[in-house]
Amino acid sequence: MALSDNPQTIAQLLERVAKHASTKFDTTDPQQRQTLPQKPFPSSSSALLQSEDANIDPATRAFLSLQLTQRGSGLETTVEELLSRIAPSIANSAGPRYFGLVTGGVTPAAFIADWIVTTYDQNAILHSPEAMSGYSVITEQAMMMVLDLFNLPREQGPRRPASEYGEAEEKYFRAMTTTGSTASNVVGMAVGRQWLGIHERGVDYCQDGYDGQVVVVTNMAHASVWKAASILGIGRKQVIEIPGMGVTEGGSEETFENEIKRLKQAGKAVLVFLSFGEVNTGIFPRNTRRVAEICKQYNTYLHIDGAFGIYARCSPKYEHLADGLELAHSITACGHKWLNVPYDCGLFLYRQSLEKSTMEPLFSSTAAYLQPSDTPFSHPMNISIENSQRFRALPVWATLRAYGRDGYKNIVEENCRFAKTLFDWMKLTRPDLYTVLTEDCPLNIVVFAQTLQKEEDPQVLEKKNADLLARINDTGVAYFSPTVWKGRPAIRAAISNWKTTVELDWEPVRVMLEEQATALRE
Ligand SMILES: *Cc1c(COP(=O)(O)O)cnc(C)c1O
């Protein structure tokens, strides 16, 4: 099949797709608030492998046994399949009642900008010689807006060469995009280790190799912290979790300080990875300023993983939780979660003094065919994991341009209001049905379980929790994901979608939760 499709045909197909996509933005349509996919495929998850199943209609069977063909079936057939078979089979995880993981959705501005990104397919690998291509300027603006959204100090005016920075400018931050918070954590850990190599061990790890002397100290961390330690060869076992570190639940800053002292005496260099917004509960460190003071005293590197928690800084009601953020060397934030831009987009925020001194030696990639021009700021490929990369900053730019500070304040506050409504209902109105597993609901996450009528052993608890969750998710009214909190199998709801409102979503969710737990109890 020829690849050169007629532009008119393409225009017509795009129009169809646009119409289809626009239904996703009709926030008054009840169907768009459901979470379940329709079932254009057989429901059995092994159906892809078992297309001989007698219940499958012949057309679906033929579709499921598809393999690479010699000629291809052409654009029109493919678009038909995309719209009629594939799209309806995808869960509405960008919808307003999808509370699993921390997913977020896509704002209209980010959505449209992302189409432009694909249309032009600009490779965001190098800045242009003049450093004035649209992509460079917009990336720069988008990253400044990100820093302003989080109220982080940044340099005003045009960028200057790093060599011109004075001591006083050490406090300024810069930002770049990554593919997600896991990638930002990998970058943060790599930068932290390189920094510790130079400042603590007197070894340039990126030239001479790693001596195995860095430990990562963390509190209630996200699983990706262990993954990062594994990828980088630091080792999962070198990640030490301390209940202290000024985290609200258990431990104290003193526990933290004592552990750092002990590690330093044992000759280790310490990389501190602080969670800002624990994933099961949204809990923050109690006193980040004190933690940062201790880090400074013992010359540790401080990275803060604020994937979703950093958004507390968008609202005067919640910003106190994320106090002290600016004391970190580097920070993880997520774009595809609470910023509501499409996958994949993570953000890495860093002290600008790290860019030339630590990030460039670590990430730069040189080859004869890559001729980076001399710009006052680093080329993306020289400070990040990727060489070639998507113009991820454009949807970020568009959504911040379109909705501004107030737009994000409103999203964060409304999402948190929803979480608090759910939390209060479980705690105060229906404690007979549901038990919330935390004292409070600080931000946008609620962790809960079915209220027990009597003591149960762990296996029974696990099964009961799984049964309840399956019932809830099978309704299609809302989607939650499982977790374990303090040893108890539980369910969690993370509210992070721009479309979610108490007004439109609370009542149906409440009724459904009441029905499902009541049915199981009887
Ligand atoms: C989600 C999350 C991550 C991982 O983010 P991805 O974008 O899925 O890679 C890391 N840390 C925290 C705190 C998170 O919530």
The ligand as an SDF file (V2000), in Angstrom:
LIG
                    3D

 15 15  0  0  0  0  0  0  0  0999 V2000
    4.1540    8.6190   40.2060 C   0  0  0  0  0  0  0  0  0  0  0  0
    5.3330    8.8730   41.0220 C   0  0  0  0  0  0  0  0  0  0  0  0
    6.6130    8.5500   40.5650 C   0  0  0  0  0  0  0  0  0  0  0  0
    6.8360    7.8500   39.2330 C   0  0  0  0  0  0  0  0  0  0  0  0
    6.3060    8.6080   38.2130 O   0  0  0  0  0  0  0  0  0  0  0  0
    6.1760    8.1130   36.7110 P   0  0  0  0  0  0  0  0  0  0  0  0
    5.7850    9.3510   36.0330 O   0  0  0  0  0  0  0  0  0  0  0  0
    5.1150    7.0670   36.7300 O   0  0  0  0  0  0  0  0  0  0  0  0
    7.4820    7.5980   36.2730 O   0  0  0  0  0  0  0  0  0  0  0  0
    7.6740    8.8610   41.3650 C   0  0  0  0  0  0  0  0  0  0  0  0
    7.4970    9.4340   42.5670 N   0  0  0  0  0  0  0  0  0  0  0  0
    6.2860    9.7520   43.0520 C   0  0  0  0  0  0  0  0  0  0  0  0
    6.1650   10.3900   44.3830 C   0  0  0  0  0  0  0  0  0  0  0  0
    5.1510    9.4840   42.2910 C   0  0  0  0  0  0  0  0  0  0  0  0
    3.9510    9.7880   42.7540 O   0  0  0  0  0  0  0  0  0  0  0  0
  1  2  1  0
  2  3  1  0
  2 14  2  0
  3  4  1  0
  3 10  2  0
  4  5  1  0
  5  6  1  0
  6  7  2  0
  6  8  1  0
  6  9  1  0
 10 11  1  0
 11 12  2  0
 12 13  1  0
 12 14  1  0
 14 15  1  0
M  END
$$$$
